[in-house]
Amino acid sequence: MPHRKLVAIENKAECSALFRKWRDNFASLATPIGDHTLWIDALGISAQFWDSHRKGQPIFWNIFSNTPVRFKQNMIVEVNPPRSGINPQNQGVFAQDEDGCRYVLHRGRLYPAGARIASTDFLASATVDICDVSFSDGSSAACALVCPLDLDPKACVEALAQFVGDCANARELAGAQGKELRVPLQRVADMEKLSPELRGNFFIPPQEAKIGRRRHADVSAALKTSLESVGIKHANARMGRYGPDMYTYGMSRDVLFEIKTEYDAASVQQAVGQLLIYEQLAGRKMRKVIAMPSAPAKALMAVLDVLDIEVLAFGSSSKPKFNRAALRQLAGGEKPARAQRR
């Protein structure tokens, strides 16, 4: 599958703004540990974000671990985009896609103690998406997608946790080899790992009243408007007690839509079950489409392909926007271009 094409962000002011957005996204879901460490217990990930100096030069220094204690001794990976311009020695990169959605990426080179992980080895075996990033000097580089910055903070930190998990697996295997990594990391990724669930009571602090937003309805309205704009007839009548979010009619093969405002594994699993049930209740073969902010990780996308379920991305849940070209392909009975992870 071709890699996504992104363009590096090299402007100093933009890079500084993205650093702050990334830090604030993480901090909004984290518990402070000491003066500098941020810990997200639900994902088992900790971080420190520094707007600092090294050898007299200003730098972004962002380090991540899977424990909140002895942080620097247990550091797993640094993701340090340059403050401006191009620096191939910095493994971090800020970049954006053709829709203007912005991301943090990593060139893939890791240096665990006593070993070396080449970028080609890591990128070939990572479970996160790989993108081709072009730079203003005409160069380009394959990079691992660390996290999106324009989705909600939860999507940002979940993607980040997946990337840090890839790095932890790579370091573990490289350490066991004690030399330059040669064994494909996918062997580690493919091994099912048992993560014991936490037991016992936990504390839920009091929360202030908040204003909620019915994001599902916003996405549904945007989908309705977009379908109308390309002349696709649609409805959302219930099938007995069960209600698909939307479906088309009058086509050679009608389409079932299930809307999810998150792209985590639980949302995808729920959507798969709903679509399969609705198709059986309809009593005929239908195209099944999950409308969600962005495509899930490629391993899950491969499962959806086997189940003949497609993904239609709409970007931010607060400002959903459907690609009308993809909807026209639906109207013509074609398969839309594969959704990309934002």
N, C-alpha and C positions, 0 to 999 in steps of 0.2 A: 504494500500500500504506500503511495507517495506520502512523504512527510508534509505537514502543514507549512506554509510559507509565512514567515513573520519578518518584520523590519525592526532593527534595533532602535531603541530610543537613546539618543546620545546627548541631548540638550541638558545642560547642568540644572536648570530650574525644574524641568520635568522629572529628571532623575531624583532630585531632592524631594519633590512632591510625592513620587511613587514610593520612595523609602518610608516617608511618614505614613502614607496610606497603608502600606504593608504592616508596619509596626502597630498602627492603631487597630487594624483588623484583628491582629493576633491578640493585642491587649484587651480588646473588648470582650473576649471569651475566656481570658486567662486569670489566674490567681497570682498575684505577686509573691515571690519567694525571696526574702531579703531585699536588697536595694536594686538589683538589676535583672534577676531571673523571672521569667513569666512561665507559668505551668498550666497546661490544660489537662486535667486528670482524665477526662472522658476519652481522650485520644492518646494519652501517654506521651505527650510531646512537650518539651520545654525550649525556651528561646531567650537569647539576649540580642538586642538591637543596639548598635553603637554608631553614632555619627562622630567619628573619632579621628585620630591621626596616627600614622605609622611612618617612621623615618622622616618626620617633619612634614609629611604630606597628608592632607585630609582624605579620609577613606570612609566607606560604609563597611562596618564589620558586623556580620549577622551570623550567629552560631546557634546550632540546634543539637538537642540531645533527646534521649528518651527517659531521662531521670531528672528530677529537680535538685538533686544533691551532688556535691562535688562536680559542679557543672563542667568546668573547663577540663577536668581530668577525664570526664565521660563524654566529651564532645564527639558528635558523629560526623557533622559536615558543616562547612562554612559556605555561605552563598553571598558573595560580595560583588555586586555590580559596580562598575566604575562610576565615579561621581559625574563624569561627562566623557564624551568621546569613546574611543575604542582601546581596550587593553586586553589582549588575548591571555595575559597571565591571570587576570581576574576571572574566576570561574563563573561568577554571576553575570546575568544579562537582563536588562529590562527591554521588552519588545512589545510590539502591537501587531494585530492582524488587520486584514483589509477593512474590517468593520470598525476599527478603532478600539477594540477591546485589548486591554493591556495585561501583561503577564510578567512573572519572574521565571527565569530559566537558568540552567546550570550546564556548563560545557562538558561535565562528566568525569573530570580528572579528580581522583581522590588519593590521599597520602596517609593511610593508616600507618601506625608505628611499625617499622620493620618491613613494610611492603609497599608496593606501588600498584595502583589500579589505573590502567590507561583509559582514556575517554572512550575509545572504540569498544573496549570490553564492557564497560558499564552501560553505554548507550544501547548496545546490542541486546542486553539482557534485562534492562529495566522494565518494570511493569507500567510506568508512567508513559505518557505520550512523548514522542520525539518530534521536534520541529526543526526546520531549516531556517536559520536567522541570517538575513543579509545586512551588511554594514555599509556605511556611506563611502568607504574606500573601495567598494566593489568586492570585498571578500565576503565569505559566508561560512557558517559553522553549524553543524548538527548539535542541538542542545536538548536536554531533558526538561520537560515542562514541570516547574516546581509548583506554581499555583497561579490562578487568575486573580486579578486585583479589582476587577469591576463588578464581580458578583458579590453576594453578601458575605460577611466574615466567616460564616460557617463553611461555605463552599471553599473559601480561601484556605482555611486551616485544615480541612479534611484532605484537600489535594496535597498540601504541604506535608501532612503526616504520612501520606502514601510515599512521597518522595524520600522522606527521612527513613522510612522503613526499607526502601530499596538500598539506601546508602548503608544502613546498619547491616543488612544481609551481605552486602558486598564486602564490608570491612571484616565481618565475621569469617567469611570464607577466605579472604586474603590473609587474615591472621593465621588461620589454620594451615594455609599453604606455606607461610613464612617466606614467600618470594613473590616475584611478579605474578599477577593473577593470570592464569591460563585456563582454568576450569570455567566453563560457561556459567555465569551467575544464574541463568534460568533454572539450573538444577535446584538452586536454593529457593527461587520463587515458586517453583512447581511443587515443592515439598509442603504438605499441609502441616501447619504449625498449630499447636494447641495453646491458646491463650486463656488461662483460667479466669473466670469471671470473679469480680470482687463480691464478697459476701458481707452480711451484717448490715447494720443501720448506717445511714449517712445523714448529714445535716443539710437542711434546705433553709437558707436565710430568708427573712421577710423581704418582699419586693414591693417597690412603689407601683402605683397604678400606671399603666401605659396605654397608649393609643395603638390598637392593632390595625392592620390593613388586610383586606380580603384580596390577597394576591391571586388566588385561584380564579376569582371572578374577573379580575383584570385580564388575565391570560385568556380566559374563555371569550371575553368580549373582543380581544385582539384577534383571536383565531376566527371568530365569526365574521368580523369585518374583512379579514384577509381572504377568507373563502368567498365571500360575496364579491370582492374586487376581481376575482378571476372566474366568476360565474359558476362556482360549484354549489349545488343545492345541498343543504344540510339541515339537521334537526338534532334535538337532544331529548326526544321523548323516551320515557322509561320502558324497559322490557320487563313487564310485571313489576316486581319490587326493585329491580336492578336498573340502574341508569348509567349508560355510557355518557361521558362528558360531551361528546358530539359524534355524529356520524353523517356520512354523505348518502345521497340516494340519487337514482337515475344514472348511475355510472355502470360500466360493464362489470366492474368489481368494486363495490362500495367500500368505504374506508371507515374504520373505527378509530376514534381518537381518545386517548386517556391523557389527561393533563396532570403533570407533577411539577410543583414549584421548587423542588429540590432535586439534585441528581445523585443522592447517596444511594447505597445498595438497597436499603429498605424500600425506598420509593420505587426503584426499578422493579424489585421483586413484587411489590404490590400491584404495579401497573401491568406486569406480565400476567398475573393471575386474573385480574379484572378483564383484560382484553380476551383471554382465552375463554372465560366464562361468557362474556357478551357474544362472542362469535358462536358458541354452542347454542345460546338462547336465540340468536338470530336464525339459526337453522341453515346457514349457508356459509360458504367460504368468503371471508372478507379480508381486506388488507388491514393490518393492525399497526397503529402508529402511536408511539409515546411522544407527547409534546413536553419538553423539559428545557431548562435553561441551557444545557449543553450536553453533549454525549458523555456517557459514563466512561470509565477506564476501558482500554482496548480489550482486556480479557473478558469483561462483561459484554462488550459489544459483539464479540465473537459468539457468545452464547445467544444473544438476541438474533444474530444472523441465522443460527441453526433453527431457532423457533419462528423464523420468518416474521420478525417484529422489527419495524423501522423506528428511527428516532428523528424527530423534527425539532431543531433547536430554535429558541426564541430569545436567547440572551438574558438580560436582567428581568427578574420577575416584576420589578417596579416599573419598568418600561419595556414590556414585551414587544417584540417585533419579529414577524414571520417573513421568511424569504419567499417572495411571491413566485420566483422562478421555480422553486421546489414545489410549491402548491400547483403550479401549472403542469409540472411533470406528473403530479398525482392525478390531475384531471385528465391527462393524456394516457394514463395507465402505466407511466414509466416509474421507475424507482428513483426517488430523489437522490441527489449526490449525498454521500455519507456525511452525516452531521459530524462536526468536529468539537472536540472538547474545548470549552472556552476557559 
